[in-house]
Amino acid sequence: MKLLKVEGLCYSHNGHQLLTNINLEIRNKQVTGVIADNQERLELLLSVIGGSLPEASGSVSLGGVPVGPQERLKRIGVAQE
C-alpha cells in the first residue's frame, strides 16, 4: 500500500524554481531515505509535501487519495478543522 505519493512536485519563490519535478513513493513497511544537495532544500521539500508551503504544480496523495496543502496539514495534526 502506498502511504505517500508525490508526482511532478514543483515549487518556486520570487521567480526562482527551487524544486523541479519531484517524484517519490513511500509504501507501508518500507524504509525510505531522501537526499538533497543541501539541508535547506530538504527542509523546503518537506515543507511543501507537508502542506506548509503550496506547490506550484504536481500532486501529493496520502493513502491513495489526492490531497491539497490544507488537507495535508489537517491530517498530520497541524491545522485546525
Secondary structure, DSSP 8 states (H G I E B T S, - for coil): -EEEEEEEEEEEETTEEEEEEEEEEEETT-------SSHHHHHHHHHHHHTSS--SEEEEEETTEE--HHHHHHHTT-S--
